[in-house]
Amino acid sequence: MMLEIIYQDSYLVAINKPHGLLVHRSKYADEAKVFAVQELRNQIGQHVFPVHRLDRKTGGVLLFALSPEINSQMNQQFSENRVSKKYFAVVRGFTNDAGIIDYPLENEVGTQKEAVTNYATLHRSEIPVPLGKFQSSRYSLVEVKPETGRMHQIRKHFAHIYHPIIGDRPHGCNKQNRMFKERWNMDTMLLHAHEISFIHPITQVQTTIQASLHNEFLRSLELLEMTKPKF
């Protein structure tokens, strides 16, 4: 596998992670044989350290440090909430023009943690595809800016407001996911990490890295008659 490198200097490297690729080995996916850490290490010929994580099913910007020292500095920026991220997602139904989802989430050990997600609706679409008791299907393309970084935060938050992300399992809508699979042979989760912005640990310059949408996400926008977001 040849990963798409979208940023690289002597200290950091970023890829446009494909949907379905694990960042590193996980006890939750014993069957997986390919991981971003190993693939990127082999591709550039040096060790890499992921400074944050993306869900396996999420595509987009994934940032790595090239040394333990830079990794530590970047981890501090994340822990101090000084890194901003922007996502695109396709969700069920018509979302509000904009909103803030302020809903605590449990971490891996069951402790409630504050979780806040901001979103803005970029496009709404209603297509003549019946599902259940409805004669048409409604969808929204949203830009998402999480203020916190809880596990599966965006996925859980949009499920919480009854606008689950298309292709999400287990937090999404089984009927929608089944329809996308059977009608369009699509099971990609339509969540894309588009942008990450931070202070470069060496140059101290504000650095912004963007990742373009993958083909299946673009195909979904065409199928749903949505406009591709501008960036």
C-alpha positions in Angstrom: 0.0 0.0 0.0 1.3 3.4 -1.0 0.0 6.1 1.4 -0.7 9.6 0.2 1.7 11.9 2.1 0.2 15.4 2.3 2.9 17.1 4.5 6.4 16.3 5.4 9.4 18.1 6.9 12.3 17.0 9.2 10.0 16.8 12.2 6.5 15.8 11.1 4.7 13.9 8.4 1.0 13.7 7.6 -0.9 11.3 5.4 -4.4 11.2 4.0 -5.5 8.0 5.7 -7.8 5.8 3.7 -11.1 4.8 5.2 -10.8 1.3 6.8 -7.1 1.5 7.7 -6.1 1.1 11.3 -3.6 3.5 12.7 -1.8 0.8 14.7 -2.5 -2.7 16.1 -5.6 -3.0 18.2 -7.1 -5.7 20.3 -10.5 -4.8 18.8 -9.4 -5.8 15.3 -7.3 -8.9 15.6 -7.9 -9.8 11.9 -6.2 -6.7 10.6 -2.8 -7.2 8.9 -2.1 -3.7 7.6 -1.5 -0.6 9.8 -0.7 3.0 9.0 2.2 3.2 11.4 4.1 0.2 9.8 3.1 1.2 6.2 4.4 4.8 6.6 7.5 3.7 8.4 8.4 1.3 5.6 7.5 4.0 3.0 9.7 6.7 4.3 12.3 4.5 5.9 12.2 5.8 9.5 10.2 5.4 12.7 7.0 7.4 13.0 4.9 8.2 16.1 1.2 9.0 15.7 0.4 12.2 17.7 -3.4 11.6 17.5 -5.7 8.9 16.3 -8.5 8.5 13.8 -11.1 5.7 13.9 -10.5 2.9 11.5 -13.5 3.9 9.4 -12.6 7.6 9.3 -10.5 8.9 6.5 -8.4 12.1 6.3 -5.5 13.9 8.0 -3.4 11.8 10.2 -0.3 13.4 11.7 2.9 11.7 12.9 6.0 12.9 14.7 9.4 11.7 13.5 11.0 11.6 17.0 9.8 10.9 20.5 10.7 14.5 21.5 8.5 16.0 18.8 5.8 13.5 19.7 5.9 14.6 23.3 5.6 18.3 22.3 2.6 17.6 20.0 0.9 15.5 22.6 1.1 18.5 25.0 -0.6 20.7 22.4 -3.4 18.1 22.1 -3.7 17.8 25.8 -3.9 21.6 26.2 -6.6 21.7 23.5 -4.4 23.9 21.3 -4.9 21.9 18.1 -8.0 22.6 16.0 -9.6 20.0 13.7 -12.2 20.2 11.0 -14.3 17.3 9.6 -16.9 16.7 6.9 -19.7 14.2 7.4 -22.9 13.1 5.6 -25.7 12.5 8.0 -29.3 11.3 7.9 -32.0 14.0 7.8 -31.9 17.8 7.7 -29.7 19.3 10.3 -30.0 22.8 11.6 -28.0 25.6 9.9 -25.6 25.4 12.8 -25.4 23.9 16.2 -23.4 23.0 19.3 -23.7 19.5 20.7 -22.7 19.6 24.4 -23.2 16.1 25.7 -20.8 14.2 28.1 -19.4 10.9 26.9 -18.0 7.9 28.8 -14.4 7.0 28.3 -13.0 3.5 28.2 -13.2 3.0 31.9 -16.7 4.4 32.2 -15.9 7.9 33.5 -18.1 10.7 32.2 -16.0 13.4 30.3 -17.1 16.7 28.9 -17.6 16.6 25.1 -18.5 19.5 22.8 -18.9 19.4 19.0 -19.7 22.4 16.8 -21.2 22.0 13.3 -22.5 24.0 10.4 -24.7 22.6 7.6 -23.1 23.0 4.1 -25.8 21.3 2.0 -29.1 19.5 2.3 -30.5 17.0 -0.2 -33.7 15.1 -0.6 -33.6 12.3 -3.2 -36.6 10.2 -4.5 -35.5 7.0 -2.8 -38.1 5.5 -0.5 -37.1 4.0 2.9 -39.5 2.6 5.4 -42.6 4.8 5.7 -41.0 7.7 3.8 -41.2 8.2 0.1 -37.9 10.1 -0.1 -34.6 10.3 1.8 -33.1 13.4 3.3 -29.4 14.0 4.0 -27.1 16.8 5.2 -23.5 17.5 4.5 -22.0 19.1 7.6 -18.7 20.7 8.6 -17.8 19.6 12.1 -15.3 21.2 14.6 -14.9 19.2 17.8 -13.8 21.2 20.8 -12.8 18.0 22.7 -11.4 14.7 21.5 -13.3 11.9 23.1 -13.4 8.4 21.5 -16.0 8.3 18.7 -17.1 11.7 19.8 -18.4 13.0 16.4 -20.1 9.7 15.7 -21.8 9.5 19.1 -22.8 13.2 19.1 -24.6 13.0 15.8 -26.4 9.8 16.8 -27.4 11.7 20.0 -29.2 14.4 18.0 -30.8 11.8 15.7 -28.7 12.6 12.7 -26.4 9.6 12.6 -23.4 9.5 10.2 -24.1 7.3 7.1 -22.1 4.1 7.2 -21.5 4.3 10.9 -21.7 1.1 12.9 -22.7 0.6 15.7 -23.8 4.2 16.3 -25.5 4.8 13.0 -28.8 3.8 11.4 -29.0 0.2 10.3 -31.7 0.8 7.8 -29.7 3.6 6.1 -26.5 1.6 6.2 -28.2 -1.5 4.6 -29.8 0.7 1.9 -26.4 2.2 0.9 -24.9 -1.2 0.8 -27.6 -2.9 -1.2 -28.5 0.0 -3.5 -25.0 1.5 -4.1 -22.6 -1.1 -2.9 -21.2 1.4 -0.4 -20.3 0.7 3.2 -17.8 3.5 3.8 -18.4 5.6 6.8 -18.9 9.1 5.5 -16.7 10.9 8.0 -13.6 12.7 6.8 -10.9 14.5 8.8 -10.3 17.4 6.5 -8.0 19.7 8.4 -5.7 20.0 11.3 -4.1 23.2 12.5 -1.4 23.6 15.2 1.7 25.6 16.1 4.7 23.9 14.6 6.9 22.7 17.6 10.2 23.8 16.0 9.4 26.8 13.8 6.5 28.1 16.1 4.6 28.9 12.9 0.8 28.3 12.7 0.6 25.2 10.4 -2.5 23.9 8.7 -2.7 20.6 6.8 -5.7 19.6 4.7 -6.7 16.3 3.2 -8.9 16.0 0.1 -12.0 13.8 0.1 -11.6 10.1 -0.9 -13.3 8.7 -3.9 -16.1 6.9 -2.1 -17.0 10.1 -0.2 -17.1 12.0 -3.5 -19.2 9.2 -5.0 -21.7 9.6 -2.2 -22.0 13.3 -2.8 -22.8 12.7 -6.4 -25.4 10.0 -5.6 -27.1 12.3 -3.0 -26.9 15.2 -5.5 -24.8 17.3 -3.1 -22.3 20.0 -3.8 -18.7 19.2 -3.0 -17.4 21.5 -0.2 -15.0 24.2 -1.2 -11.6 24.4 0.3 
